[in-house]
Amino acid sequence: MAVTLKSFSFLVIFVSLAWHYSQMKRVVLPSLYVDPSPIYTPDFFDGGHDVQLPLGQMRYWEFGPANGNKVVLIHGIATGASSFDIVARSLAENNHRVLIFDLWGRGYSEAPDTYYDDALYVTQVALLLQKVGWAKADVIGLSLGGGIAASFTATYPEMVGRLALLAPAGLMNEQDLPLTGRLVRFPGVRSLLTHPSFRPLAIQGLSSFMKKARQQTTASDKYVAIVKHQFTHHPGFIRAFLSTVIDFPFSELHGKFKMIGQNNDIPVLAVWGDKDTTVPFDNMQTLKQLVPQLQTSVYPGGGHDIVITQGAQVSKDIVAFLK
């Protein structure tokens, strides 16, 4: 009888904890608005707006000449829109109407409780374009944003003029993913690492990942500070980051790229550093096979953060391509 009561007590505790956790997961976690970055402020770019979408509130900026060529920029997994600081401003200065935003769980966008796959992010882009009234635009995607841009283009080719991909995700081999990235895909690990008790460990792991992804230069110091603030002060960032690592098809977008390659009406540019190990440079060869119309711009000695360390030249290459 005592054993039965003890077992029942454990069952009650387990069910209570499981229910409590499930309720926590259903909450949309807030953004950096709870503790804004002193560098990456809500007014980092001109023309800032918050918009309420079905899954939560997100932030976007629209600036540049009102009648300029429309271009959408989609950032990578960790930085928020700030990674396009140099490129976005350069585009606006070269007669482009720029639309840039924070992906779910980054910067000043909230973190909904959902699967963080390409469908989530493609829907975010599509809903944002609907909100601002853009029927068609050029699209630029960086890293994770490149994979999102490719999936968006394959799904809505009629909405895309030209496509620029900066070291795009989606064609990686499983072994290209960091060990920590492969480990978090094991069942149950997501729940463990997103629990508040494990937040310091998760932050340490994410900091290590960012250190390896970026070349140590003075130019990148500003953005490292922005990312570190986001790690520690964005309530929904860890959920969004880890869920993206688990849910996003980093190695499974070949079909989407192939669909783009079958559409000769969409010019495509790939920009890559030949020393990139985060999204390995040899992925470009696979991309060339899938997208015959691909134009390329290779940066000798460049790593994964050429959009920052060589931002002026990257901007020139993109501006020339969009003309």
C-alpha positions in Angstrom: 0.0 0.0 0.0 2.8 2.3 0.9 4.5 1.6 -2.4 1.3 2.3 -4.3 0.8 5.6 -2.5 4.4 6.6 -3.1 4.1 5.7 -6.8 0.8 7.7 -7.0 2.5 10.7 -5.3 5.3 10.6 -7.9 2.8 10.4 -10.7 0.9 13.4 -9.4 4.1 15.4 -9.1 5.2 14.3 -12.6 1.8 15.2 -14.2 1.7 18.5 -12.3 5.2 19.5 -13.6 4.4 18.3 -17.1 1.2 20.4 -17.1 3.0 23.4 -15.7 5.7 23.1 -18.4 3.2 22.7 -21.2 1.5 25.9 -20.0 4.8 27.7 -20.0 5.5 26.6 -23.6 2.3 28.0 -24.9 3.3 31.5 -23.9 4.6 33.9 -26.5 7.8 35.1 -25.0 8.6 38.8 -25.2 11.3 40.6 -27.2 14.2 42.9 -26.5 11.7 45.6 -25.6 11.9 44.3 -22.0 15.6 45.3 -21.9 16.7 47.1 -25.1 20.3 47.0 -26.3 22.1 50.3 -25.9 23.6 49.7 -29.4 20.8 47.9 -31.3 17.9 50.1 -30.3 14.4 50.0 -31.7 15.4 52.9 -33.9 18.5 51.3 -35.2 17.2 52.0 -38.8 14.8 54.7 -39.9 11.1 53.9 -40.5 10.6 51.5 -37.6 7.2 49.9 -37.0 5.8 47.2 -34.8 3.1 45.0 -36.4 0.9 42.4 -34.7 0.7 39.1 -36.6 -1.2 35.9 -35.6 1.8 34.4 -33.9 3.0 37.6 -32.1 4.4 41.0 -32.5 7.3 41.7 -34.8 9.4 44.7 -35.7 10.4 45.9 -39.1 11.9 49.0 -40.7 11.1 50.5 -44.1 13.3 53.3 -45.5 15.0 54.6 -48.6 13.4 56.5 -51.5 9.7 56.0 -51.7 9.8 55.2 -55.4 13.1 53.2 -55.2 13.5 49.5 -56.2 11.9 47.4 -53.5 14.3 45.0 -51.6 13.7 42.7 -48.6 16.6 41.6 -46.4 16.4 38.5 -44.2 19.1 38.1 -41.6 20.8 35.0 -40.0 20.2 32.8 -37.0 21.5 35.0 -34.2 22.1 38.6 -35.0 18.8 40.2 -35.8 18.5 42.9 -38.5 21.6 44.6 -37.3 23.8 42.3 -39.3 22.7 44.2 -42.4 23.7 47.5 -41.0 26.2 48.4 -43.8 24.3 46.7 -46.7 20.9 48.0 -45.9 22.0 51.6 -45.6 24.1 51.3 -48.8 21.0 50.0 -50.7 18.9 52.9 -49.5 21.6 55.3 -50.6 21.5 53.7 -54.1 17.9 54.2 -54.8 16.4 51.1 -53.1 13.4 51.0 -50.8 14.6 48.7 -48.0 12.4 46.4 -45.9 14.3 44.8 -43.1 12.9 43.0 -40.0 13.7 40.8 -37.0 12.9 37.2 -37.4 10.8 35.6 -34.7 12.7 35.4 -31.4 15.4 37.9 -32.4 15.8 41.6 -31.7 12.4 43.3 -31.2 10.3 40.4 -32.4 8.6 38.1 -30.0 9.1 34.3 -29.8 6.0 32.3 -30.4 5.6 28.7 -29.2 5.7 26.8 -32.5 8.0 24.9 -34.9 10.8 27.0 -36.2 11.1 25.5 -39.6 11.2 27.2 -43.0 7.4 27.3 -43.2 7.3 29.5 -40.1 9.8 32.0 -41.5 8.4 32.0 -45.1 5.0 32.8 -43.6 6.5 35.6 -41.6 8.0 37.2 -44.7 4.7 36.7 -46.7 2.6 38.3 -44.0 4.9 41.2 -43.6 4.9 41.9 -47.4 1.1 41.8 -47.3 1.0 44.2 -44.4 3.3 46.8 -46.1 1.5 46.3 -49.5 4.4 45.0 -51.5 3.4 42.6 -54.4 7.0 42.0 -55.6 10.5 42.7 -54.5 14.1 41.6 -54.8 15.2 39.4 -51.9 18.5 39.1 -50.0 19.1 36.4 -47.5 22.1 35.8 -45.2 23.0 32.3 -43.8 19.7 31.1 -42.2 18.1 34.0 -44.0 19.4 32.6 -47.3 17.6 29.3 -46.7 14.5 31.2 -45.9 14.9 33.4 -49.0 15.3 30.3 -51.1 12.2 28.6 -49.7 10.2 31.9 -50.0 11.3 32.2 -53.7 10.4 28.6 -54.5 7.0 29.1 -52.9 6.2 32.5 -54.2 8.3 33.0 -57.4 5.8 35.6 -58.7 6.8 37.8 -55.7 10.6 37.8 -56.4 12.5 39.8 -58.9 16.1 39.0 -58.1 17.6 36.8 -55.4 20.9 37.4 -53.6 22.1 34.7 -51.3 25.0 35.2 -48.8 26.4 31.9 -47.7 22.8 30.4 -47.6 21.8 27.5 -45.3 19.9 24.6 -46.7 22.6 22.5 -48.5 24.8 21.5 -45.6 25.8 18.0 -44.8 24.8 16.8 -41.4 28.5 16.7 -40.3 28.7 20.4 -41.2 26.5 21.2 -38.2 28.4 21.9 -35.0 28.5 19.0 -32.5 26.3 21.0 -30.1 23.8 21.6 -33.0 23.6 17.8 -33.6 23.2 17.1 -29.9 20.2 19.4 -29.3 18.3 17.4 -31.9 18.0 14.4 -29.6 14.5 14.0 -28.2 14.0 15.8 -24.9 17.1 18.0 -25.1 15.0 21.0 -26.4 12.8 20.9 -23.2 15.9 20.6 -21.0 17.9 23.4 -22.5 15.0 25.8 -22.8 14.2 25.4 -19.1 15.2 28.5 -17.0 17.6 26.4 -14.9 19.7 25.6 -17.9 19.8 29.2 -19.4 23.4 30.0 -18.2 24.6 26.7 -19.9 22.7 27.5 -23.1 24.1 31.0 -23.2 27.7 29.7 -22.7 27.2 27.3 -25.6 25.7 29.9 -27.9 28.5 32.3 -27.1 31.0 29.6 -28.1 29.2 29.1 -31.4 29.2 32.8 -32.2 32.9 33.1 -31.4 33.7 30.3 -33.9 31.4 31.8 -36.6 33.0 35.2 -36.6 36.5 36.4 -37.5 38.0 38.5 -34.7 38.2 42.0 -36.1 37.5 45.5 -34.8 34.7 45.7 -37.4 32.8 42.8 -35.8 33.2 44.0 -32.1 30.0 46.1 -32.3 27.9 43.2 -33.6 29.4 40.7 -31.1 28.2 43.1 -28.3 24.8 43.2 -29.9 24.6 39.4 -30.1 25.8 39.0 -26.5 23.2 41.4 -25.2 20.5 39.4 -27.1 21.7 36.1 -25.6 21.3 37.4 -22.1 18.4 39.8 -22.3 16.0 38.6 -25.0 13.5 36.3 -23.1 12.6 34.4 -26.2 16.0 34.1 -28.0 17.1 30.7 -26.6 13.7 29.2 -27.5 14.0 30.6 -31.1 17.6 29.7 -31.6 17.5 26.2 -30.3 14.2 25.4 -31.9 15.6 26.7 -35.2 18.6 24.4 -34.9 16.2 21.5 -34.3 13.4 22.3 -36.7 15.0 24.1 -39.7 16.0 22.0 -42.7 19.6 23.0 -42.8 20.5 20.0 -45.0 17.2 19.5 -46.8 16.4 22.5 -49.1 17.9 21.0 -52.3 14.4 20.7 -53.8 13.7 24.4 -53.2 16.9 25.5 -54.7 16.3 23.2 -57.7 12.9 24.8 -58.2 14.6 28.2 -58.4 17.1 26.8 -60.9 14.2 25.8 -63.1 12.9 29.4 -63.2 15.1 31.4 -65.6 13.1 34.5 -64.9 14.8 34.9 -61.5 18.5 36.0 -61.6 20.4 34.6 -58.6 23.7 35.8 -57.0 25.7 33.8 -54.4 28.2 35.7 -52.2 30.6 33.6 -50.1 33.9 33.8 -48.2 36.1 30.9 -49.3 37.2 30.4 -45.6 33.6 30.1 -44.4 33.3 27.0 -42.1 29.9 27.9 -40.6 28.1 27.4 -43.9 31.0 25.7 -45.7 32.2 27.3 -48.9 32.0 24.0 -50.8 28.2 24.2 -50.6 28.6 26.7 -53.4 29.4 23.8 -55.8 26.1 22.1 -54.9 24.3 25.4 -55.4 25.8 25.8 -58.9 24.5 22.4 -59.9 21.0 23.2 -58.7 20.8 26.7 -60.0 22.3 26.9 -63.5 21.8 30.7 -63.8 23.8 31.3 -60.6 26.2 34.3 -60.6 28.9 34.2 -57.9 31.1 36.5 -55.9 33.8 34.9 -53.9 35.8 36.6 -51.1 39.3 35.2 -50.7 40.1 34.7 -47.0 36.6 35.7 -46.1 34.7 33.9 -43.3 31.0 33.7 -42.5 30.7 37.4 -41.5 31.9 39.1 -44.7 28.7 41.1 -44.6 30.3 42.9 -41.6 34.0 42.6 -42.1 33.8 43.5 -45.8 30.4 45.1 -45.8 31.3 47.9 -48.2 32.4 45.6 -51.0 29.5 43.2 -50.4 27.2 46.1 -50.7 28.8 47.1 -54.1 28.4 43.6 -55.4 24.8 43.4 -54.4 24.0 46.9 -55.7 25.6 46.0 -59.1 23.6 42.7 -59.2 20.3 44.4 -58.5 20.8 46.9 -61.3 
